[in-house]
Amino acid sequence: VEVINNGIDLQVFCPTESSFRKKYQLEEKFIVLGVAFAWEYRKGLDIFTALAKILPQNYKIVLVGVPKDLANTLPDQILTIPSTNNQTELAKIYSAADVFLNPTREDNFPTTHLEALACGTPVITFRTGGSMEMLDDSCGISVEKEDIHGIVDALKHCRETPFSKLCCVKKAERYNMCDKYKEYVQLYEKVGD
């Protein structure tokens, strides 16, 4: 069995100059970012809701991909962005965040983790499925599933002892989509022989 992990476009997902913090008056906030196509229990929406009630005022949760009807039900401590216009805009949001949080209850190998890392943003996630496969001590923290106190501790750790943006980017470079394409070609050539 050979595993070829997902790859991402490192020309798009890279540390990017951003006015996101200024636009939303978040210059003094510690931004905890979540990104999902469809927010639900499986993606940990309830975890973000619980965190909004217990995190100090100097933290701000930002969720991308939240439809308006759902946004109206969430606490005021959560800034919701319905969607982005393109990947470049998303890279600017990743780059503005202090940490990417993905409290997913089931996932295989989340591309969002790779995108965040490529933008220099460390990742916190549950130890579920393949969520922590691309993480190590240089770029992120995994906590036990459902451990909200573990997430709070991980967030505090990231705030007090920030991860190196360079280490996050270096980790993401292992998942360059061009290299992954080459791995597929090499596999097919090997199988064809």
RAHU-V737959 format. One record per backbone hydrogen bond with DSSP energy under -0.5 kcal/mol. CO is the residue of the C=O (numbers start at 1). NH is the residue of the N-H. If there is no record, write none. Layout:
CO|NH / CO|NH
This chain:
2|4 / 3|5 / 8|10 / 8|177 / 9|12 / 9|13 / 12|14 / 19|23 / 20|24 / 21|26 / 22|25 / 26|29 / 29|31 / 30|60 / 31|33 / 31|98 / 31|99 / 32|62 / 33|101 / 34|64 / 40|45 / 41|44 / 42|105 / 42|106 / 44|47 / 44|48 / 45|49 / 46|50 / 47|51 / 48|52 / 49|53 / 50|53 / 50|54 / 51|54 / 51|55 / 56|59 / 58|30 / 60|32 / 61|79 / 62|34 / 63|81 / 64|36 / 65|67 / 67|70 / 67|71 / 68|72 / 70|73 / 70|74 / 71|74 / 75|78 / 77|61 / 77|79 / 78|80 / 79|63 / 81|65 / 81|66 / 86|90 / 87|91 / 88|92 / 89|93 / 90|94 / 91|95 / 92|96 / 93|97 / 94|97 / 98|122 / 99|33 / 99|101 / 100|124 / 102|104 / 102|126 / 107|130 / 110|113 / 110|114 / 111|115 / 112|116 / 113|117 / 114|118 / 115|119 / 116|119 / 116|121 / 117|120 / 118|15 / 120|122 / 122|100 / 123|141 / 124|102 / 125|143 / 126|128 / 128|131 / 130|133 / 132|135 / 136|139 / 136|140 / 139|123 / 141|125 / 143|127 / 144|147 / 146|148 / 147|151 / 148|152 / 149|153 / 150|154 / 151|155 / 152|156 / 153|157 / 154|158 / 155|159 / 156|160 / 157|161 / 164|168 / 165|169 / 166|170 / 167|171 / 168|172 / 169|173 / 171|174 / 172|175 / 173|176 / 175|8 / 176|180 / 177|181 / 178|182 / 179|183 / 180|184 / 181|185 / 182|186 / 183|187 / 184|188 / 185|189 / 186|190 / 187|191 / 188|192 / 189|193 / 190|193
